[in-house]
Amino acid sequence: MIRRLYDWTLTLADHPHALWVLAAVSFIESSVFPIPPDVLMIPMILAAPHKAWRIALITTVASVLGGLFGYWIGAALYESVGRPVLEFYGKDAYFDEFAVRYNAWGAWAVLVAGVTPFPFKVITILSGTTGLSLPIFVLSSIIARGLRFFIVAALLWRFGPPIREFIERRLGLVFTVFIALLVGGVAVVRYV
């Protein structure tokens, strides 16, 4: 099912209103949709490199707005909508333990999920459910999603099609290692 959804999403890159479709996918991906907007963003930038920054901006803005929707789901609809989404991603069992510590590290959680392959929607919903400070949530989301989408756009703009395979297969790993080093560095500085 996920593969068919992925293929369907990829075909939308050729749609006459692809930017609107990209915005919609970016929005819903941050709250409930399992396919990341990169699937649309990559072929769109490869087809029109001169629009790379505009595409990254639209993706970022729509993703942050979708994150706010996910936050609202967590805050207002956790039992009826939020919990089933978390169950779908297998994250519901960890919620109680996670919620206790979440607000102390919430900004980091949003940053990590925003740039790594971890499902961002899980963090947006948990942020709303645990009552993470909305300004902290929004600022962290802008930084994380902007970093992720503008780096992808920059790589595609600079290197074109040869970088596509790297982005699709390994960029998530690179972001994950980067975040692990960043968090590790902050922990070392904080506790040394």
Helices and strands as residue ranges (DSSP letters): H 2-11, G 12-14, H 18-29, H 38-47, G 49-51, H 52-76, I 78-82, H 83-88, G 92-94, H 95-115, H 120-130, H 134-159, G 161-163, H 164-191
